Amino acid sequence: MTCLVVKAGGSRVFPQWKALFAELMPELEVREWDDPTLDPARIDYALVWQPEPGRLAAMPNLRAILSVAAGVDHVVSDPSWSRSIPLIRMGEEQTRGQMADYVLWAVLSLLRDVPRWQAAQAAAQWVRRECAPLLSSDLRVGVMGLGSLGEVVARRLVAAGFDVLGWSRSQHEIEGVTCFWGEGQQTAFVTECHVLVCLLPETDQTRGLITYELLQQLRQPSGLVNVARGPIVVEADLLRALEEGVLHGAVLDVFDHEPLPADSALWRAPRAIITPHIASEASRPVRARQVVQTLHALERGEDVPLRYDPVRGY
């Protein structure tokens, strides 16, 4: 019997995973990550979030690793993980739709100056603007990263009336989106944007990419939405840009350290909205269905979408 081990949500939610897989793929043996009776050699597949370093390498017959999230940095950061084992990201329709909804809300919040009204409400102050707000068509929004999530986000912003640009490592064509690509076109892309939406994967090339100098290049009023990974943005530079007014506002869902420590200066940063890494969270039933579809494809010897490429880093 094919065996799937699950590390996602802990012992409290494991019965939910087991019940879902029993309904969707009854021939699958589903075991809990910390089950002391489980022989690592019995494991064919692993569905994981933040596995302890070395645990995956201790499974000698592991055929594939499935990330419970869209990101895979929590797996690839383990130096003992074998790059020859397929690693598959989560990224079905619900995940993409939730991300598009979140980014649209975030960009609209920056457009209508929501951080200002939040601060005024907290101080019980009736503060009005001296000028009329911008329209969506006045704002150029740049999406960094045009993968399975970024393309859907870009299309949603176009539908909402924004002037949308996109940048990615490789060339893309998306209707209604002005696309840039490669390092050579990065500056041209950034200097055309008011709001930067980061949807890049965390790799050696993207870590620390968004600096004070890059944020300075944005058009005014400028904004940042980070729904990718915290380390892509240099937090000290982000704080400086907000404190100096170089950056008009920011919506931040991901951070260097999560949960964001209570003493982090980001909690008190001016014109910042913080959410606890909740931009896109597919339900367990939806994720279980994607896992089962992936396992069936792998069992048939087929290639699967959203497979991590060690060469590209995503």
C-alpha positions in Angstrom: 0.0 0.0 0.0 1.3 3.5 -0.9 2.1 5.5 2.2 1.8 9.3 2.7 3.2 10.9 5.8 1.7 14.3 6.8 3.3 17.2 8.7 0.8 20.0 8.3 -1.1 21.5 11.3 0.1 19.1 13.9 -1.7 16.3 15.8 -4.8 18.4 16.3 -5.7 18.5 12.6 -4.2 15.2 11.5 -7.5 13.4 11.9 -9.0 15.9 9.4 -6.3 15.1 6.8 -6.8 11.4 7.4 -10.5 11.6 6.9 -10.2 13.7 3.7 -7.7 11.2 2.2 -9.8 8.2 3.2 -12.7 9.7 1.2 -10.6 10.9 -1.8 -8.1 8.0 -2.1 -9.1 5.1 0.2 -6.2 2.9 -1.0 -3.7 5.4 0.4 -2.1 4.7 3.8 -1.9 8.0 5.7 0.4 8.4 8.7 1.3 11.2 11.0 4.7 12.7 10.9 5.6 12.0 14.5 4.1 8.5 14.7 6.9 6.5 16.5 5.7 3.2 15.0 6.2 4.4 11.4 9.2 2.9 9.6 10.8 5.7 7.5 11.5 3.1 4.8 7.7 2.6 4.4 7.1 6.2 3.3 6.5 6.9 -0.4 5.3 10.5 -0.3 5.5 13.4 2.3 3.0 16.3 2.6 4.9 18.9 4.7 5.2 22.3 6.2 8.5 23.2 7.7 9.9 19.7 8.2 12.9 19.4 10.6 16.2 19.3 8.8 17.3 15.8 8.1 13.9 14.1 8.4 13.2 13.9 4.7 16.7 12.6 4.0 16.0 9.8 6.5 13.3 8.4 4.3 15.2 6.1 1.9 12.3 5.3 -0.4 10.7 8.8 -0.7 9.3 9.3 -4.2 8.1 12.9 -3.9 7.6 15.8 -1.5 4.5 17.9 -1.6 4.6 21.4 0.0 1.3 22.3 1.8 1.9 25.9 0.7 2.8 27.7 -2.5 6.3 28.3 -1.3 9.0 25.6 -0.9 11.8 27.5 0.9 10.8 25.6 4.1 12.0 22.5 2.3 14.9 23.6 0.1 16.6 25.4 3.1 17.4 21.9 4.4 20.9 21.1 3.0 20.3 17.4 3.4 17.2 17.3 1.2 18.0 15.4 -2.0 17.4 17.5 -5.1 16.7 14.4 -7.1 13.4 13.9 -5.3 10.5 15.8 -7.0 9.2 18.7 -4.9 5.7 20.0 -5.8 4.2 23.3 -4.8 0.6 24.0 -3.8 -1.1 26.3 -6.3 -4.7 25.3 -7.3 -7.5 27.6 -8.3 -8.5 28.6 -4.7 -5.0 29.6 -3.8 -4.7 31.8 -6.9 -8.1 33.3 -6.4 -7.4 34.2 -2.8 -4.1 35.8 -3.7 -5.7 37.9 -6.4 -8.4 39.0 -3.9 -5.8 39.9 -1.3 -3.6 41.9 -3.6 -6.5 43.8 -5.1 -7.6 44.7 -1.5 -4.0 45.7 -0.7 -3.6 47.9 -3.7 -7.0 49.6 -3.3 -6.1 50.2 0.4 -2.9 52.0 -0.7 -4.8 53.9 -3.4 -7.4 55.2 -0.9 -4.8 55.9 1.8 -6.2 53.4 4.3 -3.1 53.6 6.6 -3.9 57.3 7.1 -7.5 56.6 8.2 -6.3 53.7 10.4 -4.0 56.1 12.3 -6.7 58.8 12.5 -9.2 56.3 13.9 -6.8 55.0 16.5 -6.2 58.7 17.6 -10.0 59.5 17.4 -9.3 62.2 14.9 -11.5 63.4 12.1 -8.9 64.0 9.4 -9.9 64.9 5.9 -7.7 65.0 2.8 -7.0 68.3 1.1 -7.2 66.8 -2.4 -9.4 64.3 -4.2 -8.1 60.7 -4.2 -6.6 59.1 -7.3 -8.5 56.7 -9.5 -7.4 53.2 -10.2 -6.6 54.2 -13.8 -4.1 56.8 -12.4 -2.0 54.2 -10.6 0.6 52.0 -12.2 1.0 48.7 -10.4 4.0 46.5 -11.0 3.8 42.8 -10.3 7.2 41.2 -9.7 6.9 37.5 -10.5 4.6 36.3 -13.2 4.3 32.6 -12.3 1.0 30.8 -11.5 0.0 33.3 -8.8 1.5 36.5 -10.4 -0.3 36.1 -13.7 -3.7 35.7 -12.0 -3.0 38.7 -9.8 -2.0 40.8 -12.8 -5.2 39.9 -14.7 -7.3 40.8 -11.6 -5.7 44.2 -11.3 -6.2 44.9 -15.0 -9.9 44.0 -14.6 -10.1 46.5 -11.7 -8.9 49.3 -14.0 -5.3 49.6 -13.0 -2.5 50.2 -15.4 -0.5 47.0 -14.8 3.1 46.2 -15.5 4.8 42.9 -14.9 8.4 41.7 -14.4 9.8 38.2 -14.3 13.0 36.3 -14.9 11.8 35.0 -18.3 9.7 36.5 -21.0 5.9 36.5 -20.6 3.0 37.8 -22.6 -0.2 38.7 -20.7 -3.1 40.5 -22.3 -3.4 44.0 -20.9 -0.1 43.9 -19.0 3.1 45.6 -20.1 5.7 42.9 -19.5 9.4 43.3 -18.7 11.9 40.6 -18.2 15.4 39.8 -17.1 17.9 41.9 -15.1 18.4 44.3 -17.9 14.8 45.5 -17.8 14.4 45.6 -14.1 15.2 49.2 -13.6 13.0 50.3 -16.5 10.1 48.3 -14.9 10.5 49.7 -11.4 10.8 53.3 -12.5 7.4 53.1 -14.3 5.6 51.8 -11.2 3.8 53.5 -8.3 3.0 50.4 -6.4 5.2 47.3 -6.4 3.6 43.9 -5.7 6.2 41.3 -4.8 5.3 37.7 -5.8 8.8 36.4 -6.4 10.0 33.1 -5.1 12.8 33.3 -2.5 16.0 32.3 -4.2 19.7 33.3 -3.9 19.0 35.8 -6.7 15.9 37.4 -5.1 16.9 37.4 -1.4 17.5 41.1 -0.4 16.4 42.3 -3.9 14.1 45.1 -2.7 16.3 47.7 -1.1 16.0 51.4 -0.1 17.6 52.3 -3.4 15.1 50.2 -5.4 12.1 51.7 -3.5 13.5 55.2 -4.2 13.0 54.5 -7.9 9.2 54.1 -7.7 6.9 56.8 -8.9 5.1 58.9 -6.3 2.9 58.3 -4.4 4.6 54.9 -4.0 3.6 51.7 -2.3 4.8 48.2 -1.6 2.8 45.0 -1.3 4.8 41.9 -0.2 3.0 38.6 -0.3 6.0 36.6 -1.4 8.7 36.0 1.3 10.1 38.3 3.9 13.8 38.0 3.1 13.2 39.4 -0.4 12.8 42.8 1.2 15.5 44.3 3.3 13.5 45.2 6.4 15.8 48.0 7.6 15.6 49.6 4.2 11.8 49.2 4.2 11.5 50.9 7.6 13.8 53.8 6.5 11.7 54.3 3.3 8.5 54.5 5.3 9.9 56.7 8.0 11.4 59.1 5.5 8.3 59.2 3.3 10.1 57.7 0.3 7.5 55.0 0.5 3.9 56.3 0.9 2.5 53.1 2.2 3.0 49.3 2.5 0.9 46.2 3.0 3.0 43.4 4.4 2.0 39.8 4.8 5.4 38.1 5.1 8.4 38.8 7.2 12.0 37.7 7.9 10.8 36.1 11.2 7.3 34.7 11.7 5.4 35.2 13.8 6.6 38.8 13.6 8.2 39.5 17.0 6.3 41.9 19.3 9.3 44.2 19.5 9.6 44.5 15.7 9.7 48.1 14.6 7.4 47.1 11.7 4.4 47.0 14.0 4.8 50.8 14.6 6.0 51.7 11.1 4.2 54.7 9.6 1.6 54.0 6.9 2.1 50.2 7.1 -0.7 47.5 7.2 0.4 44.2 8.6 -1.3 40.8 8.2 -0.1 37.5 9.6 0.8 35.6 6.5 -2.8 34.9 5.4 -2.9 36.3 1.9 -3.6 32.9 0.4 -4.7 29.9 2.4 -6.5 27.2 0.5 -8.8 25.0 2.6 -7.7 21.5 3.6 -10.3 19.8 1.4 -9.0 21.8 -1.6 -5.4 21.0 -0.8 -6.2 17.3 -0.2 -7.8 17.1 -3.7 -4.7 18.6 -5.3 -2.5 16.2 -3.4 -4.5 13.2 -4.6 -4.5 14.5 -8.2 -0.7 14.8 -8.0 -0.3 11.4 -6.5 -2.4 9.8 -9.2 -0.3 11.5 -11.9 2.9 10.5 -10.3 1.7 6.9 -9.9 1.0 6.9 -13.7 4.5 8.2 -14.3 3.3 11.5 -15.6 4.9 14.9 -15.1 3.0 17.3 -12.8 2.7 21.1 -12.8 4.2 23.3 -10.1 7.2 21.1 -9.8 10.2 22.8 -8.2 13.2 23.3 -10.5 16.5 23.3 -8.6 18.2 25.1 -11.5 15.8 28.0 -11.6 15.3 28.0 -7.8 11.5 27.9 -7.9 
